[in-house]
Amino acid sequence: MLSPILDSIGLYGNLITSYFTRYLYIMLVALVDTLKQLRYQIAHLEDDTLATEYPELDTFIHQVGLTVAESKNDLSFVYQFLYVYGRKSEATFNRFRNELERFCLWSWLVAEKSVFDLKRDDIEAYVDFMVDPDSAWLSDSVQWRYKDEQGIRRLNSNWRPFINKENIASQQTLAAMFTALNVFYKFAILEEKTFANFVPVVKKNSPYLVVQSQIKIPDTLSDIQWEYVFGVTRDLCEQQPDLERNLFTLACLKGLYLRISELSERPQWSPVMSHFWQDNDGFWFLRIMGKGNKLRDVTLSEDFITYLKRYRLYRGLPALPRVDESEPLVHKIRGKGGMTVRQIRRLVQQSFDLAKQSLLDDGFKDDAEQLEAATAHWLRHTGATHDAQTRPLKHLSEDLGHAKIATTDQIYIQTNIKERAKSGIKRKV
């Protein structure tokens, strides 16, 4: 009974029927392991020895609706793409991995085509699937993909391409999907793997995307929210000295407009105290590595230096950094080296939670509830939005690490919008 109904729906009736028939015995398999393991996956795929270390993945490749050669060809190119883009940033690798993994699985299992044989209507069908994925593709929580068992990478059978609790159809999720697929196909064209990229036209005509307004205000903390986040953490340092680390982190993220990734330990960059430096005129700077592995020197305010000294004295270091210091910028209480993105994010969330409770205790219920939505990145926006009122745009842009001054203006100043508002304020009804 199912097949005639599905056939009447449209082009993908037969494909969906085929998919559900085969899915009864084909388990969804993670196609890509971690960034660290990627080079091993590439080597095994090239040497045709995937079964020795990834037996479930090898079996899966032989079961999907493509020839083994087609599946391996797709997967090999996906690995190549992820290796190129993952070398600079593990965060970029993870983001692209998730999107391309879902896409390949859909292409193989539902469309039963190589990703290089998909046409415009196929991409449209995938977007429809993204908005409302089959329940079999959903898990209730984030799951690990593979783990070592006696030299073999064993699949986690609970892993699924989507997480049930995430808002799959959100504008942010859809935008990330379109970006990943567009970059992938552009790369494939450059590598002469394909000659067509249907993603831009599908995105342009997608019924699920909302065209953004010209006015987009960055997410920031209100004055009272920031006062509580920073003030409560500072006040509690006397009873809980380890909160000095939280306080310094907050000062870096808001006062220096840093991203968490710029403050964290990364494979290609370890922020240390010697990255603080002073010029011949007595001005202090912090050298950091931003997006695209670009170095920049962020200026330090007198107020920030006060908290830098405070944090260093708490750690038993001289008040000001020296050129030969190798101590991590944000230290671990236990263990060596700097902190990861996840660990720093936990510090920030701890201060947010403390501030929320204090706001509730003092009767600021609305501010406390709004603080629940805040993320660490809001601190960068808060600092830049506040300082945009007093600092030259060029200086603010350089400290933020924006490649174009227009980006800073668009996000934090919005000159054109304000000029438009001024010109329209006197018009008659």
C-alpha positions in Angstrom: 0.0 0.0 0.0 2.9 2.4 0.7 4.4 2.3 -2.7 1.5 3.7 -4.8 0.9 6.5 -2.3 4.6 7.5 -2.4 4.7 7.3 -6.1 1.9 9.8 -6.4 3.7 12.3 -4.2 6.4 12.9 -6.7 9.8 12.2 -8.0 11.2 10.7 -4.8 8.4 8.2 -4.0 10.3 5.2 -5.4 13.5 6.4 -3.9 12.0 6.7 -0.4 10.3 3.3 -0.8 13.7 1.7 -1.8 15.4 3.5 1.1 13.0 2.2 3.7 13.1 -1.3 2.4 16.9 -1.4 2.6 17.1 0.5 5.8 15.6 -2.4 7.6 19.1 -4.0 7.5 21.5 -1.2 6.8 22.6 0.6 10.0 23.6 4.3 9.7 27.3 4.6 10.0 29.5 7.6 10.8 31.6 8.2 7.7 34.2 10.4 9.3 36.1 10.0 12.5 38.0 12.7 14.4 40.4 15.2 12.7 43.3 13.3 14.4 42.1 10.0 12.8 41.4 11.5 9.4 44.8 10.8 7.9 44.5 7.1 8.9 41.1 6.9 7.2 42.6 8.4 4.1 45.4 5.9 4.1 43.2 2.9 4.6 40.8 4.0 1.9 43.7 4.5 -0.6 45.3 1.1 0.3 41.9 -0.7 0.3 42.5 -1.8 3.9 39.6 0.0 5.6 38.2 -3.3 6.9 41.2 -3.8 9.1 40.5 -0.7 11.3 37.0 0.4 10.4 35.1 -2.9 9.7 31.6 -1.4 10.2 32.4 1.5 7.8 33.8 -0.9 5.2 30.7 -3.1 5.4 28.5 -0.1 5.0 30.3 1.0 1.9 29.5 -2.4 0.3 25.8 -2.2 1.3 24.7 1.2 0.0 23.0 1.7 -3.3 26.1 2.7 -5.2 28.9 0.7 -6.6 31.8 0.2 -4.2 34.0 2.3 -6.5 31.5 5.2 -6.5 31.1 5.1 -2.7 34.9 5.1 -2.2 35.3 7.8 -4.8 32.8 10.1 -2.9 34.3 9.3 0.5 37.9 9.8 -0.7 37.0 13.3 -2.0 35.1 14.2 1.2 38.2 13.2 3.2 40.4 15.3 0.9 38.1 18.3 1.3 38.0 17.9 5.1 41.7 17.5 5.4 42.3 20.7 3.4 39.8 22.8 5.4 40.5 21.1 8.8 44.2 21.9 8.8 43.6 25.5 9.9 40.8 24.9 12.4 39.4 21.9 14.1 36.1 23.8 14.6 35.8 24.3 10.8 36.6 20.6 10.4 33.8 19.6 12.9 31.3 21.9 11.3 32.0 20.8 7.7 32.2 17.1 8.8 28.7 17.1 10.3 27.1 18.7 7.2 28.9 16.6 4.6 28.4 13.4 6.5 24.6 13.9 6.6 24.6 14.9 2.9 26.6 11.9 1.8 24.5 9.5 3.8 21.3 11.0 2.3 22.8 10.9 -1.2 23.8 7.2 -0.9 20.8 5.9 1.0 17.9 8.0 -0.2 18.8 9.3 -3.6 21.1 6.3 -4.3 23.4 8.5 -6.2 27.0 9.8 -6.0 27.2 13.3 -4.6 28.6 14.3 -8.0 25.6 13.0 -9.8 23.0 15.0 -7.9 21.0 17.7 -9.8 19.1 20.8 -8.6 16.0 18.8 -7.7 18.1 16.4 -5.7 19.5 19.2 -3.6 16.0 20.6 -3.1 14.9 17.2 -1.9 17.8 17.0 0.5 16.9 20.4 2.0 13.3 19.1 2.5 14.8 16.1 4.3 17.0 18.4 6.5 14.0 20.4 7.6 12.1 17.2 8.6 14.5 14.2 8.9 13.3 10.7 9.4 13.2 9.7 13.1 15.7 6.9 12.4 18.3 9.6 11.7 17.8 11.2 15.1 19.4 10.6 18.5 18.5 12.2 21.8 22.0 13.4 22.7 25.5 14.0 21.2 27.2 10.7 20.7 30.8 9.7 20.0 31.5 8.1 16.7 34.3 5.6 17.2 36.5 4.3 19.9 39.5 2.0 20.1 39.0 -1.7 20.8 42.2 -3.8 20.5 43.5 -1.7 17.6 40.1 -1.5 15.8 37.9 1.6 15.6 34.5 0.4 16.7 31.4 2.3 15.8 29.0 3.6 18.4 25.7 2.0 17.3 23.8 4.8 19.1 25.3 7.5 16.8 22.9 9.3 14.4 23.4 12.2 12.0 21.0 14.5 13.7 20.3 15.3 17.4 16.6 15.3 18.3 16.7 18.3 20.6 18.4 20.7 18.1 16.3 23.0 16.0 17.1 21.4 12.7 15.0 23.9 10.7 16.5 27.0 12.3 17.9 29.7 10.1 21.3 29.2 11.5 21.3 25.5 10.9 20.1 25.9 7.3 22.6 28.6 6.6 25.4 26.4 7.9 24.2 23.6 5.7 24.1 25.8 2.6 27.5 27.2 3.3 29.2 23.8 3.7 27.6 22.4 0.6 28.5 25.5 -1.4 32.1 25.5 -0.3 32.3 21.7 -1.0 31.0 22.0 -4.6 33.2 25.0 -5.3 36.2 23.0 -4.2 35.1 20.1 -6.3 34.8 22.3 -9.4 38.4 23.6 -8.8 39.6 20.0 -8.5 37.7 19.1 -11.7 35.6 16.6 -9.9 32.4 18.1 -11.1 31.4 21.0 -13.3 28.2 22.2 -11.7 27.2 23.7 -8.3 23.4 23.9 -7.8 23.6 25.0 -4.2 23.4 28.8 -4.8 20.2 28.6 -6.9 18.6 26.2 -4.4 19.4 28.5 -1.6 18.1 31.5 -3.4 14.8 29.9 -4.0 14.5 28.0 -0.8 11.1 28.4 0.9 12.7 27.8 4.3 15.1 30.7 4.4 14.0 34.1 5.7 15.6 37.1 4.0 17.4 39.0 6.8 16.5 42.6 7.6 19.1 45.3 7.0 19.0 46.0 10.7 20.7 43.3 12.7 21.7 44.2 16.2 24.4 42.0 17.7 23.6 40.0 20.9 24.9 41.8 23.9 24.5 41.9 27.6 22.7 44.8 29.1 24.6 47.2 31.4 23.1 45.6 34.5 23.7 42.1 33.2 27.4 42.8 32.6 27.7 44.5 36.0 26.3 41.4 37.7 28.3 38.9 35.6 31.6 40.7 36.3 30.8 42.1 39.7 29.5 38.9 41.3 32.5 36.9 40.1 34.9 39.6 41.4 33.1 39.8 44.8 33.2 36.0 45.2 36.9 35.8 44.5 37.7 36.5 48.2 35.8 33.4 49.3 36.7 31.3 46.1 40.2 32.4 44.9 40.0 30.1 41.8 37.3 32.4 40.5 40.2 34.8 39.6 40.6 32.7 36.5 36.9 33.3 35.6 37.4 37.1 36.2 40.4 37.2 33.9 38.6 35.3 31.2 35.7 37.7 31.3 38.0 40.6 31.1 39.7 39.1 28.0 36.5 38.3 26.2 34.8 41.6 26.8 37.7 44.0 27.3 39.8 42.7 24.4 36.9 41.5 22.2 38.4 38.0 22.0 36.7 34.9 20.7 36.9 31.9 22.9 39.0 30.1 20.2 41.6 32.9 20.4 42.0 32.4 24.1 42.1 28.6 24.0 44.8 26.0 23.4 44.8 24.8 19.8 47.0 22.4 17.8 48.7 25.3 15.9 48.7 27.9 18.7 49.2 28.0 22.4 48.4 31.4 24.0 51.1 32.1 26.7 51.9 35.0 28.9 54.8 36.1 26.7 52.3 37.0 24.0 51.7 40.1 26.1 54.3 42.7 25.0 55.1 46.4 25.6 56.3 48.9 23.0 58.9 51.6 23.5 56.2 54.1 24.4 54.9 52.0 27.2 51.7 50.8 25.4 50.8 47.1 26.0 49.5 44.7 23.4 48.4 41.0 23.3 49.4 39.0 20.2 46.8 36.4 19.3 46.0 34.2 16.4 42.5 34.8 15.0 40.4 33.3 12.2 42.4 32.0 9.2 45.5 31.7 11.3 46.0 35.5 11.1 48.1 37.2 13.8 47.0 40.5 15.3 48.1 42.7 18.2 45.2 43.8 20.4 45.6 46.9 22.4 45.3 46.7 26.2 43.5 49.3 28.3 44.7 50.6 31.6 41.7 49.0 33.3 42.5 45.6 31.7 46.1 45.8 32.9 44.7 46.1 36.4 43.0 42.7 36.1 46.0 41.2 34.3 48.2 42.1 37.3 45.6 40.8 39.7 45.3 37.4 37.9 49.1 37.0 37.6 49.6 37.7 41.3 47.0 35.1 42.1 49.0 32.6 40.1 52.2 33.5 41.9 53.7 35.4 38.9 55.3 38.8 38.8 52.7 41.6 38.2 53.6 42.1 34.6 54.6 39.5 31.9 58.1 39.0 30.7 59.2 38.2 27.1 60.4 34.7 28.1 57.3 33.4 29.9 55.8 30.2 28.7 52.9 29.9 31.2 49.5 29.4 29.5 47.3 32.5 29.3 44.4 30.8 31.0 45.8 28.0 33.2 44.3 24.7 34.3 43.8 24.1 38.0 44.8 20.4 37.4 47.0 19.3 34.6 49.4 21.2 32.3 48.9 23.5 29.4 46.2 25.9 28.5 42.4 25.3 28.5 40.3 24.1 25.6 37.3 26.0 24.1 34.9 23.7 26.0 36.7 24.3 29.3 36.7 28.1 28.9 33.1 28.1 27.9 32.3 26.3 31.2 34.1 29.1 33.1 32.0 31.7 31.4 28.8 29.8 32.0 29.7 29.4 35.7 29.9 33.2 36.0 26.6 33.6 34.0 24.9 31.2 36.4 26.2 33.1 39.5 25.0 36.4 38.0 21.6 34.9 37.2 21.0 33.8 40.7 22.1 37.1 42.1 19.8 39.0 39.7 16.9 36.9 40.8 17.7 37.5 44.5 17.8 41.2 43.9 14.4 41.2 42.0 15.7 41.6 38.4 13.7 38.6 37.1 13.6 39.8 33.4 17.3 40.4 33.2 18.0 37.0 34.8 15.8 35.2 32.4 17.3 37.0 29.4 20.8 36.0 30.6 19.9 32.3 30.1 20.2 32.8 26.4 23.6 34.4 26.6 26.7 32.8 25.2 30.4 33.6 25.7 30.5 35.3 22.3 28.1 37.9 23.6 30.9 39.3 25.6 32.9 40.2 22.5 29.8 41.9 21.1 29.2 43.7 24.4 32.7 45.1 24.6 32.8 46.2 20.9 29.2 47.7 21.0 30.1 49.7 24.1 33.5 51.0 22.8 32.0 51.8 19.4 30.6 54.9 21.0 34.0 56.4 21.9 36.7 54.7 19.8 37.7 55.4 16.1 36.1 52.8 13.8 39.5 51.9 12.3 41.0 51.2 15.7 38.0 49.1 16.9 38.1 47.1 13.6 41.8 46.3 13.9 41.4 45.1 17.6 38.4 43.0 16.6 40.4 41.4 13.8 38.0 42.3 11.0 39.5 42.1 7.5 37.3 45.0 6.4 36.3 48.1 8.3 32.9 47.9 6.7 32.2 44.7 8.7 32.8 46.6 11.9 30.5 49.4 10.7 27.8 47.1 9.6 27.7 45.2 12.9 28.4 47.8 15.6 28.0 51.3 14.1 25.4 50.8 11.3 26.2 54.2 9.8 23.9 53.8 6.7 20.9 52.8 8.8 21.3 55.7 11.2 21.7 58.2 8.3 18.6 56.7 6.7 16.7 57.2 10.0 17.9 60.8 10.4 16.8 61.7 6.8 13.4 60.1 7.4 12.6 61.4 10.8 11.1 64.8 9.5 8.9 63.4 6.7 5.2 64.1 6.9 2.4 61.6 7.0 
